[in-house]
Amino acid sequence: MKKTTVFIAILSTFFVGLLIFTYASEIQNDLARQVLRLHIVANSDTDYDQQLKYAVRDRIITETHKLFKDSQSIEETQQIALANIDFLQSIAQSEIEQQGFNYIVTVSLGNHPFPATVYGNILFPAGRYDALKIVIEEGSGENWWCVLFPPLCFIDGINMEFADADAIQVRFRIADLFRGN
């Protein structure tokens, strides 16, 4: 009798865990279909490479917010990004050179793995997300990312000027997914 109870408890725990994993996976997949990340990866973790990453971030956001601010869908944002890959690369490369470095930068649009992360009040579960990725030289340093669509990019926790009211509403709708509302 005791072995049966233990077996049922283990089996129940397994099924509950499986349900939770399946639900979390479905939430991640749903969220991943709704967002496009901007992901900037530093050359290394040295202070100067990390500062360079932030300088590239600031320049990219400042010079491209007009490109992306009126985008109405993830597909439109991806098309804009693809059509402007060379422009984005030239902005990043220019900033790198202005900062006194001769690093190579690569810019691509693809589907990449990300760890679980909290962004504002939104939990982004670990998984694969589409991202506009900017890699500086070796790309082995800490990264920075934000949500390019809907346009929710933050700098130092402050909402960028182009994150308008509609984008904020989308942000809260995404957060509601995690609260089960």
VMD Tcl script that builds the backbone (N, CA, C; Angstrom):
set m [mol new atoms 543]
animate dup $m
set s [atomselect $m all]
$s set {name element resname resid chain x y z} {
  {N N MET 1 A 0.820 -1.187 0.000}
  {CA C MET 1 A 0.000 0.000 0.000}
  {C C MET 1 A 0.871 1.261 0.000}
  {N N LYS 2 A 1.918 1.268 0.817}
  {CA C LYS 2 A 2.809 2.419 0.916}
  {C C LYS 2 A 3.546 2.657 -0.404}
  {N N LYS 3 A 3.975 1.568 -1.079}
  {CA C LYS 3 A 4.654 1.689 -2.363}
  {C C LYS 3 A 3.713 2.259 -3.415}
  {N N THR 4 A 2.462 1.885 -3.382}
  {CA C THR 4 A 1.469 2.391 -4.330}
  {C C THR 4 A 1.259 3.890 -4.137}
  {N N THR 5 A 1.181 4.324 -2.896}
  {CA C THR 5 A 0.996 5.749 -2.588}
  {C C THR 5 A 2.201 6.550 -3.071}
  {N N VAL 6 A 3.401 6.050 -2.817}
  {CA C VAL 6 A 4.621 6.719 -3.261}
  {C C VAL 6 A 4.655 6.769 -4.786}
  {N N PHE 7 A 4.311 5.678 -5.441}
  {CA C PHE 7 A 4.293 5.615 -6.898}
  {C C PHE 7 A 3.291 6.626 -7.467}
  {N N ILE 8 A 2.109 6.695 -6.894}
  {CA C ILE 8 A 1.083 7.639 -7.356}
  {C C ILE 8 A 1.559 9.074 -7.146}
  {N N ALA 9 A 2.210 9.353 -6.011}
  {CA C ALA 9 A 2.724 10.695 -5.736}
  {C C ALA 9 A 3.799 11.077 -6.752}
  {N N ILE 10 A 4.697 10.159 -7.048}
  {CA C ILE 10 A 5.755 10.417 -8.025}
  {C C ILE 10 A 5.156 10.625 -9.416}
  {N N LEU 11 A 4.225 9.770 -9.787}
  {CA C LEU 11 A 3.576 9.870 -11.090}
  {C C LEU 11 A 2.796 11.183 -11.204}
  {N N SER 12 A 2.105 11.563 -10.144}
  {CA C SER 12 A 1.347 12.823 -10.138}
  {C C SER 12 A 2.289 14.014 -10.272}
  {N N THR 13 A 3.389 13.966 -9.542}
  {CA C THR 13 A 4.374 15.045 -9.612}
  {C C THR 13 A 4.937 15.153 -11.025}
  {N N PHE 14 A 5.214 14.017 -11.639}
  {CA C PHE 14 A 5.724 13.999 -13.004}
  {C C PHE 14 A 4.726 14.656 -13.958}
  {N N PHE 15 A 3.458 14.287 -13.863}
  {CA C PHE 15 A 2.447 14.843 -14.763}
  {C C PHE 15 A 2.205 16.328 -14.518}
  {N N VAL 16 A 2.238 16.753 -13.275}
  {CA C VAL 16 A 2.092 18.177 -12.971}
  {C C VAL 16 A 3.281 18.940 -13.565}
  {N N GLY 17 A 4.475 18.412 -13.386}
  {CA C GLY 17 A 5.670 19.035 -13.957}
  {C C GLY 17 A 5.588 19.107 -15.472}
  {N N LEU 18 A 5.110 18.034 -16.089}
  {CA C LEU 18 A 4.957 18.000 -17.542}
  {C C LEU 18 A 3.954 19.052 -18.007}
  {N N LEU 19 A 2.852 19.185 -17.286}
  {CA C LEU 19 A 1.853 20.198 -17.635}
  {C C LEU 19 A 2.421 21.605 -17.499}
  {N N ILE 20 A 3.156 21.841 -16.429}
  {CA C ILE 20 A 3.761 23.159 -16.215}
  {C C ILE 20 A 4.769 23.453 -17.320}
  {N N PHE 21 A 5.604 22.472 -17.639}
  {CA C PHE 21 A 6.595 22.656 -18.706}
  {C C PHE 21 A 5.903 22.926 -20.040}
  {N N THR 22 A 4.865 22.189 -20.356}
  {CA C THR 22 A 4.137 22.366 -21.608}
  {C C THR 22 A 3.498 23.744 -21.671}
  {N N TYR 23 A 2.889 24.171 -20.562}
  {CA C TYR 23 A 2.259 25.482 -20.501}
  {C C TYR 23 A 3.309 26.587 -20.670}
  {N N ALA 24 A 4.423 26.468 -19.964}
  {CA C ALA 24 A 5.488 27.467 -20.064}
  {C C ALA 24 A 6.054 27.510 -21.478}
  {N N SER 25 A 6.210 26.363 -22.089}
  {CA C SER 25 A 6.717 26.291 -23.449}
  {C C SER 25 A 5.753 26.968 -24.420}
  {N N GLU 26 A 4.473 26.746 -24.236}
  {CA C GLU 26 A 3.471 27.361 -25.097}
  {C C GLU 26 A 3.468 28.882 -24.927}
  {N N ILE 27 A 3.607 29.358 -23.695}
  {CA C ILE 27 A 3.678 30.797 -23.445}
  {C C ILE 27 A 4.904 31.380 -24.136}
  {N N GLN 28 A 6.042 30.704 -24.005}
  {CA C GLN 28 A 7.269 31.197 -24.638}
  {C C GLN 28 A 7.091 31.245 -26.152}
  {N N ASN 29 A 6.531 30.193 -26.730}
  {CA C ASN 29 A 6.334 30.164 -28.176}
  {C C ASN 29 A 5.396 31.273 -28.633}
  {N N ASP 30 A 4.319 31.499 -27.877}
  {CA C ASP 30 A 3.366 32.551 -28.219}
  {C C ASP 30 A 4.036 33.924 -28.133}
  {N N LEU 31 A 4.774 34.154 -27.071}
  {CA C LEU 31 A 5.473 35.426 -26.892}
  {C C LEU 31 A 6.518 35.619 -27.991}
  {N N ALA 32 A 7.245 34.558 -28.306}
  {CA C ALA 32 A 8.298 34.645 -29.323}
  {C C ALA 32 A 7.728 35.035 -30.685}
  {N N ARG 33 A 6.497 34.639 -30.964}
  {CA C ARG 33 A 5.869 35.007 -32.242}
  {C C ARG 33 A 5.432 36.465 -32.273}
  {N N GLN 34 A 5.400 37.124 -31.129}
  {CA C GLN 34 A 4.887 38.488 -31.042}
  {C C GLN 34 A 5.966 39.549 -30.892}
  {N N VAL 35 A 7.217 39.148 -30.690}
  {CA C VAL 35 A 8.265 40.134 -30.435}
  {C C VAL 35 A 9.468 39.928 -31.347}
  {N N LEU 36 A 10.157 41.034 -31.581}
  {CA C LEU 36 A 11.448 41.009 -32.255}
  {C C LEU 36 A 12.410 41.737 -31.340}
  {N N ARG 37 A 13.471 41.066 -30.964}
  {CA C ARG 37 A 14.447 41.652 -30.055}
  {C C ARG 37 A 15.560 42.349 -30.823}
  {N N LEU 38 A 16.127 43.354 -30.197}
  {CA C LEU 38 A 17.376 43.960 -30.635}
  {C C LEU 38 A 18.421 43.455 -29.658}
  {N N HIS 39 A 19.462 42.821 -30.162}
  {CA C HIS 39 A 20.449 42.147 -29.315}
  {C C HIS 39 A 21.842 42.622 -29.715}
  {N N ILE 40 A 22.544 43.226 -28.778}
  {CA C ILE 40 A 23.900 43.723 -29.041}
  {C C ILE 40 A 24.869 42.984 -28.128}
  {N N VAL 41 A 25.879 42.364 -28.730}
  {CA C VAL 41 A 26.839 41.547 -27.989}
  {C C VAL 41 A 28.212 42.203 -28.054}
  {N N ALA 42 A 28.793 42.436 -26.880}
  {CA C ALA 42 A 30.108 43.085 -26.786}
  {C C ALA 42 A 31.223 42.128 -27.191}
  {N N ASN 43 A 32.346 42.699 -27.569}
  {CA C ASN 43 A 33.524 41.906 -27.901}
  {C C ASN 43 A 33.977 41.063 -26.718}
  {N N SER 44 A 34.023 41.680 -25.534}
  {CA C SER 44 A 34.481 40.979 -24.329}
  {C C SER 44 A 33.814 41.610 -23.113}
  {N N ASP 45 A 34.200 41.148 -21.945}
  {CA C ASP 45 A 33.644 41.690 -20.703}
  {C C ASP 45 A 34.520 42.780 -20.084}
  {N N THR 46 A 35.549 43.208 -20.801}
  {CA C THR 46 A 36.364 44.304 -20.254}
  {C C THR 46 A 35.504 45.561 -20.159}
  {N N ASP 47 A 35.886 46.446 -19.259}
  {CA C ASP 47 A 35.123 47.689 -19.080}
  {C C ASP 47 A 35.013 48.475 -20.383}
  {N N TYR 48 A 36.120 48.580 -21.127}
  {CA C TYR 48 A 36.077 49.386 -22.340}
  {C C TYR 48 A 35.215 48.746 -23.424}
  {N N ASP 49 A 35.197 47.414 -23.515}
  {CA C ASP 49 A 34.320 46.762 -24.497}
  {C C ASP 49 A 32.848 46.868 -24.099}
  {N N GLN 50 A 32.584 46.827 -22.793}
  {CA C GLN 50 A 31.204 46.994 -22.339}
  {C C GLN 50 A 30.721 48.421 -22.603}
  {N N GLN 51 A 31.578 49.402 -22.361}
  {CA C GLN 51 A 31.204 50.788 -22.648}
  {C C GLN 51 A 30.985 50.995 -24.141}
  {N N LEU 52 A 31.806 50.340 -24.953}
  {CA C LEU 52 A 31.639 50.418 -26.402}
  {C C LEU 52 A 30.284 49.846 -26.817}
  {N N LYS 53 A 29.903 48.729 -26.218}
  {CA C LYS 53 A 28.595 48.122 -26.518}
  {C C LYS 53 A 27.480 49.124 -26.249}
  {N N TYR 54 A 27.562 49.824 -25.112}
  {CA C TYR 54 A 26.523 50.805 -24.775}
  {C C TYR 54 A 26.546 51.999 -25.724}
  {N N ALA 55 A 27.726 52.400 -26.175}
  {CA C ALA 55 A 27.822 53.500 -27.139}
  {C C ALA 55 A 27.172 53.091 -28.466}
  {N N VAL 56 A 27.426 51.854 -28.898}
  {CA C VAL 56 A 26.805 51.342 -30.129}
  {C C VAL 56 A 25.291 51.282 -29.938}
  {N N ARG 57 A 24.851 50.782 -28.799}
  {CA C ARG 57 A 23.415 50.703 -28.495}
  {C C ARG 57 A 22.764 52.077 -28.614}
  {N N ASP 58 A 23.362 53.070 -27.948}
  {CA C ASP 58 A 22.783 54.408 -27.948}
  {C C ASP 58 A 22.687 54.974 -29.362}
  {N N ARG 59 A 23.721 54.766 -30.119}
  {CA C ARG 59 A 23.753 55.300 -31.498}
  {C C ARG 59 A 22.740 54.590 -32.384}
  {N N ILE 60 A 22.658 53.272 -32.270}
  {CA C ILE 60 A 21.685 52.512 -33.066}
  {C C ILE 60 A 20.272 52.976 -32.748}
  {N N ILE 61 A 19.946 53.067 -31.482}
  {CA C ILE 61 A 18.589 53.460 -31.094}
  {C C ILE 61 A 18.291 54.893 -31.529}
  {N N THR 62 A 19.238 55.787 -31.330}
  {CA C THR 62 A 19.031 57.188 -31.703}
  {C C THR 62 A 18.826 57.346 -33.204}
  {N N GLU 63 A 19.643 56.651 -33.991}
  {CA C GLU 63 A 19.597 56.853 -35.440}
  {C C GLU 63 A 18.563 55.998 -36.164}
  {N N THR 64 A 17.971 55.036 -35.489}
  {CA C THR 64 A 17.029 54.159 -36.196}
  {C C THR 64 A 15.607 54.213 -35.652}
  {N N HIS 65 A 15.371 54.955 -34.599}
  {CA C HIS 65 A 14.026 54.918 -34.037}
  {C C HIS 65 A 12.970 55.360 -35.040}
  {N N LYS 66 A 13.307 56.260 -35.938}
  {CA C LYS 66 A 12.340 56.691 -36.956}
  {C C LYS 66 A 12.045 55.581 -37.958}
  {N N LEU 67 A 13.011 54.713 -38.197}
  {CA C LEU 67 A 12.785 53.583 -39.101}
  {C C LEU 67 A 11.706 52.640 -38.571}
  {N N PHE 68 A 11.761 52.378 -37.275}
  {CA C PHE 68 A 10.928 51.341 -36.689}
  {C C PHE 68 A 9.677 51.835 -35.968}
  {N N LYS 69 A 9.608 53.128 -35.664}
  {CA C LYS 69 A 8.561 53.602 -34.762}
  {C C LYS 69 A 7.143 53.420 -35.279}
  {N N ASP 70 A 6.930 53.442 -36.586}
  {CA C ASP 70 A 5.576 53.316 -37.125}
  {C C ASP 70 A 5.229 51.908 -37.582}
  {N N SER 71 A 6.124 50.968 -37.353}
  {CA C SER 71 A 5.887 49.592 -37.771}
  {C C SER 71 A 4.671 49.028 -37.031}
  {N N GLN 72 A 3.827 48.334 -37.770}
  {CA C GLN 72 A 2.583 47.819 -37.207}
  {C C GLN 72 A 2.593 46.314 -36.930}
  {N N SER 73 A 3.676 45.640 -37.319}
  {CA C SER 73 A 3.716 44.187 -37.106}
  {C C SER 73 A 5.159 43.718 -37.001}
  {N N ILE 74 A 5.309 42.524 -36.476}
  {CA C ILE 74 A 6.649 41.942 -36.390}
  {C C ILE 74 A 7.203 41.714 -37.802}
  {N N GLU 75 A 6.330 41.304 -38.734}
  {CA C GLU 75 A 6.776 41.061 -40.107}
  {C C GLU 75 A 7.279 42.356 -40.759}
  {N N GLU 76 A 6.550 43.439 -40.547}
  {CA C GLU 76 A 6.972 44.725 -41.100}
  {C C GLU 76 A 8.303 45.165 -40.498}
  {N N THR 77 A 8.460 44.962 -39.190}
  {CA C THR 77 A 9.710 45.329 -38.514}
  {C C THR 77 A 10.866 44.496 -39.052}
  {N N GLN 78 A 10.642 43.215 -39.272}
  {CA C GLN 78 A 11.678 42.353 -39.838}
  {C C GLN 78 A 12.062 42.818 -41.245}
  {N N GLN 79 A 11.065 43.189 -42.061}
  {CA C GLN 79 A 11.343 43.669 -43.415}
  {C C GLN 79 A 12.167 44.958 -43.384}
  {N N ILE 80 A 11.807 45.848 -42.468}
  {CA C ILE 80 A 12.560 47.102 -42.323}
  {C C ILE 80 A 14.002 46.791 -41.920}
  {N N ALA 81 A 14.159 45.884 -40.964}
  {CA C ALA 81 A 15.503 45.518 -40.502}
  {C C ALA 81 A 16.323 44.916 -41.649}
  {N N LEU 82 A 15.733 43.987 -42.386}
  {CA C LEU 82 A 16.453 43.352 -43.498}
  {C C LEU 82 A 16.838 44.367 -44.573}
  {N N ALA 83 A 15.923 45.281 -44.873}
  {CA C ALA 83 A 16.196 46.290 -45.899}
  {C C ALA 83 A 17.270 47.280 -45.457}
  {N N ASN 84 A 17.533 47.344 -44.155}
  {CA C ASN 84 A 18.474 48.329 -43.623}
  {C C ASN 84 A 19.678 47.706 -42.922}
  {N N ILE 85 A 19.960 46.433 -43.196}
  {CA C ILE 85 A 21.098 45.748 -42.552}
  {C C ILE 85 A 22.400 46.522 -42.780}
  {N N ASP 86 A 22.643 46.938 -44.018}
  {CA C ASP 86 A 23.885 47.670 -44.321}
  {C C ASP 86 A 23.932 49.000 -43.573}
  {N N PHE 87 A 22.797 49.681 -43.509}
  {CA C PHE 87 A 22.719 50.950 -42.779}
  {C C PHE 87 A 23.004 50.736 -41.294}
  {N N LEU 88 A 22.393 49.720 -40.703}
  {CA C LEU 88 A 22.622 49.406 -39.294}
  {C C LEU 88 A 24.090 49.072 -39.042}
  {N N GLN 89 A 24.677 48.296 -39.944}
  {CA C GLN 89 A 26.081 47.932 -39.797}
  {C C GLN 89 A 26.973 49.171 -39.906}
  {N N SER 90 A 26.639 50.066 -40.810}
  {CA C SER 90 A 27.467 51.273 -40.964}
  {C C SER 90 A 27.368 52.174 -39.732}
  {N N ILE 91 A 26.189 52.236 -39.111}
  {CA C ILE 91 A 26.043 53.031 -37.884}
  {C C ILE 91 A 26.930 52.448 -36.783}
  {N N ALA 92 A 26.809 51.128 -36.583}
  {CA C ALA 92 A 27.599 50.474 -35.535}
  {C C ALA 92 A 29.093 50.607 -35.817}
  {N N GLN 93 A 29.490 50.379 -37.067}
  {CA C GLN 93 A 30.905 50.460 -37.426}
  {C C GLN 93 A 31.432 51.879 -37.228}
  {N N SER 94 A 30.642 52.868 -37.589}
  {CA C SER 94 A 31.034 54.267 -37.418}
  {C C SER 94 A 31.243 54.596 -35.940}
  {N N GLU 95 A 30.327 54.138 -35.092}
  {CA C GLU 95 A 30.461 54.412 -33.656}
  {C C GLU 95 A 31.701 53.719 -33.084}
  {N N ILE 96 A 31.951 52.501 -33.519}
  {CA C ILE 96 A 33.132 51.765 -33.055}
  {C C ILE 96 A 34.402 52.538 -33.419}
  {N N GLU 97 A 34.459 53.020 -34.651}
  {CA C GLU 97 A 35.628 53.776 -35.095}
  {C C GLU 97 A 35.738 55.111 -34.359}
  {N N GLN 98 A 34.611 55.789 -34.139}
  {CA C GLN 98 A 34.639 57.058 -33.397}
  {C C GLN 98 A 35.131 56.863 -31.978}
  {N N GLN 99 A 34.895 55.691 -31.422}
  {CA C GLN 99 A 35.350 55.387 -30.065}
  {C C GLN 99 A 36.816 54.935 -30.045}
  {N N GLY 100 A 37.442 54.860 -31.230}
  {CA C GLY 100 A 38.865 54.547 -31.302}
  {C C GLY 100 A 39.189 53.062 -31.442}
  {N N PHE 101 A 38.234 52.256 -31.853}
  {CA C PHE 101 A 38.463 50.822 -32.029}
  {C C PHE 101 A 38.423 50.472 -33.504}
  {N N ASN 102 A 39.062 49.358 -33.849}
  {CA C ASN 102 A 39.010 48.879 -35.227}
  {C C ASN 102 A 38.341 47.511 -35.299}
  {N N TYR 103 A 37.394 47.279 -34.409}
  {CA C TYR 103 A 36.653 46.019 -34.387}
  {C C TYR 103 A 35.739 45.908 -35.607}
  {N N ILE 104 A 35.515 44.682 -35.996}
  {CA C ILE 104 A 34.547 44.381 -37.044}
  {C C ILE 104 A 33.197 44.157 -36.367}
  {N N VAL 105 A 32.136 44.588 -37.016}
  {CA C VAL 105 A 30.793 44.375 -36.486}
  {C C VAL 105 A 29.983 43.606 -37.520}
  {N N THR 106 A 29.174 42.673 -37.041}
  {CA C THR 106 A 28.270 41.951 -37.935}
  {C C THR 106 A 26.842 42.179 -37.468}
  {N N VAL 107 A 25.966 42.349 -38.432}
  {CA C VAL 107 A 24.552 42.577 -38.148}
  {C C VAL 107 A 23.760 41.529 -38.918}
  {N N SER 108 A 22.851 40.850 -38.215}
  {CA C SER 108 A 22.043 39.827 -38.868}
  {C C SER 108 A 20.670 39.755 -38.222}
  {N N LEU 109 A 19.753 39.170 -38.953}
  {CA C LEU 109 A 18.414 38.921 -38.441}
  {C C LEU 109 A 18.239 37.416 -38.415}
  {N N GLY 110 A 17.891 36.870 -37.252}
  {CA C GLY 110 A 17.749 35.424 -37.156}
  {C C GLY 110 A 17.022 35.022 -35.894}
  {N N ASN 111 A 16.942 33.726 -35.682}
  {CA C ASN 111 A 16.281 33.155 -34.520}
  {C C ASN 111 A 17.375 32.623 -33.596}
  {N N HIS 112 A 17.397 33.152 -32.360}
  {CA C HIS 112 A 18.501 32.861 -31.450}
  {C C HIS 112 A 17.989 32.424 -30.082}
  {N N PRO 113 A 18.767 31.586 -29.392}
  {CA C PRO 113 A 18.367 31.194 -28.024}
  {C C PRO 113 A 18.665 32.323 -27.038}
  {N N PHE 114 A 17.762 32.496 -26.084}
  {CA C PHE 114 A 17.925 33.475 -25.021}
  {C C PHE 114 A 17.598 32.806 -23.690}
  {N N PRO 115 A 18.301 33.190 -22.637}
  {CA C PRO 115 A 17.942 32.683 -21.307}
  {C C PRO 115 A 16.691 33.404 -20.798}
  {N N ALA 116 A 16.094 32.878 -19.743}
  {CA C ALA 116 A 14.956 33.558 -19.114}
  {C C ALA 116 A 15.420 34.915 -18.610}
  {N N THR 117 A 14.609 35.936 -18.860}
  {CA C THR 117 A 14.978 37.289 -18.487}
  {C C THR 117 A 13.734 38.077 -18.120}
  {N N VAL 118 A 13.886 38.954 -17.152}
  {CA C VAL 118 A 12.812 39.887 -16.821}
  {C C VAL 118 A 13.148 41.200 -17.494}
  {N N TYR 119 A 12.195 41.737 -18.232}
  {CA C TYR 119 A 12.358 42.996 -18.951}
  {C C TYR 119 A 11.236 43.912 -18.500}
  {N N GLY 120 A 11.581 44.919 -17.710}
  {CA C GLY 120 A 10.528 45.734 -17.100}
  {C C GLY 120 A 9.745 44.850 -16.149}
  {N N ASN 121 A 8.451 44.731 -16.394}
  {CA C ASN 121 A 7.639 43.825 -15.571}
  {C C ASN 121 A 7.203 42.591 -16.347}
  {N N ILE 122 A 7.916 42.273 -17.422}
  {CA C ILE 122 A 7.577 41.124 -18.259}
  {C C ILE 122 A 8.643 40.053 -18.106}
  {N N LEU 123 A 8.214 38.836 -17.858}
  {CA C LEU 123 A 9.136 37.703 -17.820}
  {C C LEU 123 A 9.180 37.086 -19.205}
  {N N PHE 124 A 10.360 37.064 -19.786}
  {CA C PHE 124 A 10.568 36.378 -21.055}
  {C C PHE 124 A 11.169 35.026 -20.745}
  {N N PRO 125 A 10.393 33.951 -20.918}
  {CA C PRO 125 A 10.922 32.622 -20.630}
  {C C PRO 125 A 12.103 32.291 -21.552}
  {N N ALA 126 A 12.958 31.412 -21.098}
  {CA C ALA 126 A 14.063 30.953 -21.936}
  {C C ALA 126 A 13.489 30.330 -23.199}
  {N N GLY 127 A 14.178 30.522 -24.296}
  {CA C GLY 127 A 13.723 29.937 -25.558}
  {C C GLY 127 A 14.324 30.671 -26.733}
  {N N ARG 128 A 13.807 30.372 -27.892}
  {CA C ARG 128 A 14.299 30.973 -29.125}
  {C C ARG 128 A 13.399 32.142 -29.511}
  {N N TYR 129 A 14.048 33.241 -29.867}
  {CA C TYR 129 A 13.338 34.448 -30.275}
  {C C TYR 129 A 13.991 35.005 -31.529}
  {N N ASP 130 A 13.189 35.635 -32.393}
  {CA C ASP 130 A 13.757 36.356 -33.516}
  {C C ASP 130 A 14.441 37.599 -32.975}
  {N N ALA 131 A 15.597 37.914 -33.540}
  {CA C ALA 131 A 16.350 39.065 -33.053}
  {C C ALA 131 A 17.170 39.682 -34.171}
  {N N LEU 132 A 17.238 40.996 -34.128}
  {CA C LEU 132 A 18.199 41.731 -34.923}
  {C C LEU 132 A 19.449 41.764 -34.060}
  {N N LYS 133 A 20.480 41.056 -34.502}
  {CA C LYS 133 A 21.660 40.839 -33.668}
  {C C LYS 133 A 22.851 41.613 -34.209}
  {N N ILE 134 A 23.474 42.369 -33.309}
  {CA C ILE 134 A 24.674 43.137 -33.639}
  {C C ILE 134 A 25.803 42.588 -32.774}
  {N N VAL 135 A 26.800 42.004 -33.435}
  {CA C VAL 135 A 27.916 41.382 -32.720}
  {C C VAL 135 A 29.176 42.183 -32.998}
  {N N ILE 136 A 29.802 42.631 -31.919}
  {CA C ILE 136 A 31.032 43.411 -32.030}
  {C C ILE 136 A 32.227 42.472 -31.910}
  {N N GLU 137 A 33.042 42.441 -32.981}
  {CA C GLU 137 A 34.274 41.641 -33.070}
  {C C GLU 137 A 34.044 40.181 -32.661}
  {N N GLU 138 A 34.609 39.721 -31.543}
  {CA C GLU 138 A 34.504 38.319 -31.113}
  {C C GLU 138 A 33.115 37.958 -30.585}
  {N N GLY 139 A 32.417 38.956 -30.052}
  {CA C GLY 139 A 31.070 38.696 -29.523}
  {C C GLY 139 A 31.060 37.759 -28.331}
  {N N SER 140 A 32.108 37.818 -27.504}
  {CA C SER 140 A 32.169 36.900 -26.360}
  {C C SER 140 A 31.885 37.603 -25.031}
  {N N GLY 141 A 31.433 38.847 -25.103}
  {CA C GLY 141 A 31.147 39.600 -23.885}
  {C C GLY 141 A 29.678 39.593 -23.521}
  {N N GLU 142 A 29.384 40.254 -22.410}
  {CA C GLU 142 A 27.999 40.399 -21.972}
  {C C GLU 142 A 27.207 41.127 -23.051}
  {N N ASN 143 A 25.914 40.817 -23.106}
  {CA C ASN 143 A 25.078 41.409 -24.130}
  {C C ASN 143 A 24.063 42.368 -23.526}
  {N N TRP 144 A 23.424 43.103 -24.384}
  {CA C TRP 144 A 22.318 43.977 -24.024}
  {C C TRP 144 A 21.220 43.706 -25.037}
  {N N TRP 145 A 19.983 43.728 -24.587}
  {CA C TRP 145 A 18.890 43.538 -25.525}
  {C C TRP 145 A 17.674 44.338 -25.088}
  {N N CYS 146 A 16.806 44.551 -26.036}
  {CA C CYS 146 A 15.516 45.173 -25.779}
  {C C CYS 146 A 14.529 44.596 -26.776}
  {N N VAL 147 A 13.310 45.057 -26.715}
  {CA C VAL 147 A 12.274 44.600 -27.636}
  {C C VAL 147 A 12.114 45.667 -28.716}
  {N N LEU 148 A 12.460 45.295 -29.940}
  {CA C LEU 148 A 12.369 46.207 -31.071}
  {C C LEU 148 A 10.931 46.300 -31.568}
  {N N PHE 149 A 10.211 45.178 -31.538}
  {CA C PHE 149 A 8.776 45.194 -31.828}
  {C C PHE 149 A 8.073 44.322 -30.826}
  {N N PRO 150 A 6.995 44.815 -30.193}
  {CA C PRO 150 A 6.577 46.214 -30.240}
  {C C PRO 150 A 7.683 47.103 -29.695}
  {N N PRO 151 A 7.732 48.365 -30.128}
  {CA C PRO 151 A 8.875 49.229 -29.802}
  {C C PRO 151 A 8.942 49.594 -28.318}
  {N N LEU 152 A 9.606 48.736 -27.550}
  {CA C LEU 152 A 9.703 48.924 -26.104}
  {C C LEU 152 A 11.128 49.116 -25.622}
  {N N CYS 153 A 12.051 49.444 -26.514}
  {CA C CYS 153 A 13.454 49.547 -26.105}
  {C C CYS 153 A 13.640 50.540 -24.967}
  {N N PHE 154 A 14.433 50.105 -24.000}
  {CA C PHE 154 A 14.738 50.917 -22.835}
  {C C PHE 154 A 16.231 51.197 -22.822}
  {N N ILE 155 A 16.608 52.307 -22.235}
  {CA C ILE 155 A 18.000 52.569 -21.907}
  {C C ILE 155 A 18.024 52.900 -20.435}
  {N N ASP 156 A 18.798 52.129 -19.680}
  {CA C ASP 156 A 18.914 52.310 -18.237}
  {C C ASP 156 A 17.555 52.360 -17.549}
  {N N GLY 157 A 16.622 51.518 -18.018}
  {CA C GLY 157 A 15.319 51.402 -17.371}
  {C C GLY 157 A 14.357 52.522 -17.688}
  {N N ILE 158 A 14.739 53.431 -18.564}
  {CA C ILE 158 A 13.854 54.541 -18.911}
  {C C ILE 158 A 13.277 54.281 -20.290}
  {N N ASN 159 A 11.974 54.419 -20.401}
  {CA C ASN 159 A 11.295 54.161 -21.660}
  {C C ASN 159 A 11.764 55.155 -22.726}
  {N N MET 160 A 12.150 54.644 -23.877}
  {CA C MET 160 A 12.569 55.518 -24.968}
  {C C MET 160 A 11.389 56.343 -25.448}
  {N N GLU 161 A 11.662 57.488 -26.059}
  {CA C GLU 161 A 10.604 58.379 -26.498}
  {C C GLU 161 A 9.690 57.757 -27.535}
  {N N PHE 162 A 10.169 56.783 -28.315}
  {CA C PHE 162 A 9.320 56.220 -29.348}
  {C C PHE 162 A 8.469 55.061 -28.863}
  {N N ALA 163 A 8.560 54.692 -27.589}
  {CA C ALA 163 A 7.673 53.667 -27.034}
  {C C ALA 163 A 6.364 54.356 -26.678}
  {N N ASP 164 A 5.436 54.351 -27.625}
  {CA C ASP 164 A 4.200 55.105 -27.442}
  {C C ASP 164 A 3.165 54.322 -26.633}
  {N N ALA 165 A 2.013 54.930 -26.453}
  {CA C ALA 165 A 0.968 54.346 -25.603}
  {C C ALA 165 A 0.506 52.989 -26.117}
  {N N ASP 166 A 0.370 52.829 -27.437}
  {CA C ASP 166 A -0.066 51.534 -27.970}
  {C C ASP 166 A 0.939 50.445 -27.647}
  {N N ALA 167 A 2.223 50.766 -27.744}
  {CA C ALA 167 A 3.253 49.787 -27.430}
  {C C ALA 167 A 3.191 49.402 -25.960}
  {N N ILE 168 A 2.930 50.379 -25.096}
  {CA C ILE 168 A 2.839 50.090 -23.670}
  {C C ILE 168 A 1.651 49.178 -23.408}
  {N N GLN 169 A 0.519 49.409 -24.110}
  {CA C GLN 169 A -0.645 48.534 -23.944}
  {C C GLN 169 A -0.302 47.110 -24.338}
  {N N VAL 170 A 0.433 46.957 -25.455}
  {CA C VAL 170 A 0.854 45.619 -25.871}
  {C C VAL 170 A 1.725 45.003 -24.787}
  {N N ARG 171 A 2.607 45.803 -24.204}
  {CA C ARG 171 A 3.486 45.327 -23.146}
  {C C ARG 171 A 2.669 44.753 -21.992}
  {N N PHE 172 A 1.620 45.462 -21.590}
  {CA C PHE 172 A 0.802 44.975 -20.489}
  {C C PHE 172 A 0.006 43.736 -20.894}
  {N N ARG 173 A -0.430 43.660 -22.154}
  {CA C ARG 173 A -1.132 42.454 -22.611}
  {C C ARG 173 A -0.196 41.252 -22.562}
  {N N ILE 174 A 1.068 41.454 -22.931}
  {CA C ILE 174 A 2.042 40.375 -22.857}
  {C C ILE 174 A 2.235 39.957 -21.397}
  {N N ALA 175 A 2.328 40.933 -20.504}
  {CA C ALA 175 A 2.484 40.620 -19.085}
  {C C ALA 175 A 1.274 39.853 -18.561}
  {N N ASP 176 A 0.086 40.169 -19.064}
  {CA C ASP 176 A -1.118 39.457 -18.638}
  {C C ASP 176 A -1.047 37.979 -18.974}
  {N N LEU 177 A -0.374 37.622 -20.061}
  {CA C LEU 177 A -0.221 36.203 -20.399}
  {C C LEU 177 A 0.399 35.430 -19.252}
  {N N PHE 178 A 1.362 36.060 -18.590}
  {CA C PHE 178 A 2.076 35.384 -17.525}
  {C C PHE 178 A 1.293 35.359 -16.220}
  {N N ARG 179 A 0.343 36.272 -16.104}
  {CA C ARG 179 A -0.480 36.282 -14.900}
  {C C ARG 179 A -1.735 35.442 -15.083}
  {N N GLY 180 A -1.940 34.951 -16.304}
  {CA C GLY 180 A -3.104 34.111 -16.572}
  {C C GLY 180 A -4.381 34.893 -16.775}
  {N N ASN 181 A -4.287 36.190 -17.086}
  {CA C ASN 181 A -5.481 37.027 -17.292}
  {C C ASN 181 A -5.921 36.989 -18.733}
}
mol reanalyze $m
mol bondsrecalc $m
mol representation Tube
mol addrep $m
